[in-house]
Amino acid sequence: MAHQDAPPDRLAGWAARAMDRYIRLLRGRRPVDLPPEPPRRVRVERVSAEAEDVVSLRLVAADGAALPAWQPGHHLDLCLPSGRWRQYSLCGDPADRTAYRIAVRRIADGGGGSREVHELRAGDELGIRGPRNAFPFVPAPRYLFLAGGIGITPILPMAQAAARAGADWRLVYSGRSRASMPFLAELAGHGDRVRVHADDEQGGPPSAADLVDAADSVVYCCGPPPMLAAVRRAVPVSRPLYRERFSPPPVLGGAPFEVELRRTGITVPVPADVSALTAIRAVLPEVGYSCRQGFCGTCRVRVLDGVPDRRHLADDPDQARICVVRAHTRLTLDL
């Protein structure tokens, strides 16, 4: 990816964190945790059925103001009526500053967030943070977009942006059946640039050969873990590949460790193939979490003792994101 100068707000954030660390060194104290940005209030203007178990929400600012700009690949942090925070990709038109659109598939045996979304009605108010980008859309002359099921949500505005830019692009969109696949009607206008693979019509999910071609295009992929793994194996390391998942990644190559919950007085064993978040929630189900992939910060907890794997620390070196943290020693957490 070509280097880009950091935007002013990011430079300001770096400067603030550097000053905080400098003051901490001078005073010999820990930095003060700053509160997260206050949620912006939005109102559900419309709920639309997009496919089997999939609804889209059109969200407008509760005060009628223009919403912050966004680009393909951005997502929202959405605060649901229960207080749960969940991340959903924006799948509308970035040029429309009057509303955001998200789409959510109902997962019956999930954590409850998708069921809450499906219970929302026009007029309900919610809190949001963002938009934020964990799936950047880079300029390129050629793209190959790969979407599985609800993974079409971040890919849809990318394909539309590629079309507006005059880029050469193709999309392979797979799902269990056409009835389960949202936004087919919107994609139909792109003709043979879009190939739909319905498992019930094709005899099963697509193979890596069905998805990945030999061209030198930039590859964007969003879908279930088996699809992501197959694409990763099929795309040469020299070819740009961007992936986003809607479920937590499997724990690979992990080692077992223990987590002491200081305030609770419980020590929790964390198996080699289980996340610390999953193990902790078995005894402390009210622990907050959202993305389960290490980027949102909802599950960030202060480390009181022990040495976490530094790759999974939060911005503050005294904190860790428990959805992804690993360790070779016992960790004591402020829980």
N, C-alpha and C positions, 0 to 999 in steps of 0.2 A: 504494500500500500504506500502511495506517495506520502511524504511527510507534509503535514499541514501545521501552520502556526496555531498555537493554542489561543482560543477566544479570550477576550478580556475577562469575562466572568470566571473562567477557569484559572487564569493567572491570579486573579484576586483571591480565589480560594486557596491556591498554593501559598500565596503570601500570608494569608491569615493563619494557615496551619503552621507555617514556618515561625511566625511571630509567637504563636501559642507555645510551640516547643521551646523557643528561646526564653520566654518568660518562665516556663517550667524549670529549665536549667538554672535560671537565676534564683528562683525561689525554692527549688528543691521540692516542688509539689507536682501532683498530677494535673493535667489540663482539665479544665471544666468542660463537661459535656454540654455542647450547645443543643438546644431543642431542634427537632426537624422542622422543615418549613411547614407553616400552618396549611391545612388542607384548603383547597379552593372548593367552594360550593357549586355544584352543578345540579341541574334538574333533568330528569328523564322526560324528554319531549315525546319520544315514540319508541315503542317496543314492536319489533317485526319478526315474524317467524321466517327463517331463512332456509331451514332444512329440518329433517328429523332431529329433534332434541337440540336444535341450534336457534338462538334468538340473537338479534342485533339490537343494540340500544343507541339511540341518537341522544346525545347529552349536550345541553346548552348551559351557559353560565347562568347561575341563579339570579345574578344582578343584571343580566342582559348585556354585559360587556363582551368585547371580542376576546376569544380564547387565545392562549399563547400559541405561537407557530410551532409546527412540527414537520418532520420529514419522514419518508418511508423508513420503516424499521423502528420507529419510536413506539413506546408503550406508555400506558397510564398505570399509576398505583391507584386502585379504587378501594375506598373504605365502604364496606357494606353495612347494612343496618345493625348487624350483630357486633360490629367493631372489627371484624376480620379485614385484613388488607390483602388484596390480590392484584396481580399484574395481568393486564390484557393489552394486546397489540392494537394499535389504531389501524383501522382498515377503511377509512373514508377518503375524502379528498383533502390533501394538505392545503390547497388554496382556499378552502372553506373555513374561515376563522369564526363562523357563527356556531359551529357544532363539531363535536367529536363523534365518531362511530366506533363501537367495539362489537365483537360477536363472540358468543360464549356457548360452548357445547355443555349440556347438562350431563354430569358424571354422577350416576346414582350412588356409587360406593366411594366417592371422593371425599374431600375434607369439608364439604358443605358449602363452599363458596359458590360453585356453579349453580347449586339448587337455589341459593338466595337470589342470584341474578335472575333466574327464571321466574321468581316470584315478584319481581319489581313491576311496577305499573307506571304509566304516564303520570307525571306530577310528583313522583317521589324525588326527594333530594338526597344527594350523596356527597361525600368528600372525595376529592382527588388530589394527587400530587403528580408533578410532571407537567408535560411529557418528558420522558427520559429515553436514552438510546443505548441499548445493549446489542444492537444488530445493525451496524451502520451500512448504509447503501452507498457504495462508492461509484464514481463515474467510470464507465467502461464502454468500449464500442460494441461488445457482445456479451449477452447474459444467457445462462441456462438456469431457469427457476424450477425448483422441485418442491412440491407441496403435498403433504399427506393429511387428509381430513381437515381439522380445524387449523392446521398449519398454513392454510391459505390466507389467514388474516394478515400476517406481516408481508406476505408475498404479493398480495393483490395490489396494494399501492406501489410496490416496486415495479411490477409489470406495467402498470399504467404510466409510471414515470419514465420507464424505458421507452414506451411507445411515444410519449410526448417528445422525448429527446431525439427520436429518430434512430435509436440504437437497434441493432440486430438482436432479437431475443426470442426465446422459446420457453414455454411452460409445460411441464408434465404434472398433472394434478390427479392424485389417486385418492380413492376412498372405498369404503365397503360397498356402497351402491350410489347411484346418482341421487337418490332421494336423501342420502345422508350428507351430501356435499353442498355447502352453501356457496352462493354467488356464481353459480354456473351461468345464469342468464346474463350477468354483467360481463363475464368472460367470453360469451358467445360472439360478441362483436369483433373479437380479435382473430376470428377465422382459424386457419390451420396453424397459427402460432401456438395455439393451446391444444394439447392432447389430453383427453380425459381417460383415465384408467379406472373403471369401476370393477372391483374385485369379483362381484357376482356375475359380471358379464365376461370377464377374462379368465375365470377359473382360479383366481387367487391374487395375492398382492403382486406388484411388479417386481421383477428382478433388478439387480444393479444394471444389467445390460439394457433393460427397458427404460431406465432412468437416465443413465449417463452416456453421452456421446463422446466422440473423439475430438470435438472441436476445441479451440483454445479460449472459449468463453469463460467469464467469471461465473462461478456456480454459487447459487443461494439455495439453501435447503432448510425446510422447517417441517417437522412431522414426528411420528412416533419413533422411539429408540431403535427398533430394528431397521427402519428406513435410514435413519441417520448413520447407523453403523455400516450398512451396506454401501451407502454413498461414500463414506469416508474411505472404505477399502477400495472403491472403484476409481476414485479421483486421484491422479498422481500428485505427489507432494509439491511438484512444481506448478500446479494449477491452482489459482486462487479459489478457496472454498470457504464460504461463510455459512455457519449452521446455527439454528436456534431450536431449542426443545421446549415442550410444554409439560414435561415431567422431569422429576429429579434424575440426574445421571446415576448409573449404577456405581457402586463403590468397588473399584478395581485396585488390586494390589495393596489393600489396606492391611493394617495390623490391629489386633484387639488392644484396647486400652480401657481405663476406668475414668469416670467423671464423678467427682464429689460435688454434690449440690449443697453449698455451705449453709444457706438459710433454711433449706428443707431437712438437712441432716441425713441425706440418703446418698449412698454410693452406687452408681449405675454402671454395670459392665457394658461396653460398646463392642459388639462382635466385629470381626474383620470386614464383613460385607454389609454392615448396617451403619447408617449415619448416626452421629451423636444426637441429632434432633429426634430421630425416630426412637432411639433408646430412651431418651429423656421423656418424651411425650407418653411413653408407656406408664410412667409413674407420675408425671406432671403434665396432664393433657392440656392445661390452660396455657402452656408456653406459646408465645406468639411466633408465627412464621408466615411466609408468603411464597416467595419464588422457589425455595428449596434448591437453589442453584448457586448461591453465594454472592449475588450482586445487589439485592434490594436492601439488605441491612436490617430487616424486621426482626430477625432472630439474634441480633448482635448482643453479646453478653460480656460482662467484665470478667477477665481471668484473674483470679486471686492468687493462684499458685500453679506451678507446672509450666511446661514449655510446649505450646502448640506448634504444629507445623507452620512455619512463618508464611508459607504460600497462601494460607487460608485466614490470615489475620484481617481484621478491619483496619480502617485508616488509623485509628488509635492503636498503638502497639500493645496496650493493655486489654484489648478486647478481641473477641473472635466471633465469627459467624458459625453458630453451632450446626447449621445444616450441612456444612462442608468440612468443618475443622477435623483434623486428625492429630494424633500425638503419639509419642513413644514413651511417655510417662503419664502418671495420673494427673488429670487437670482438676483444679478446684475452681468452680464457677460461682458467680454471685446469683444463685438461684435457690 
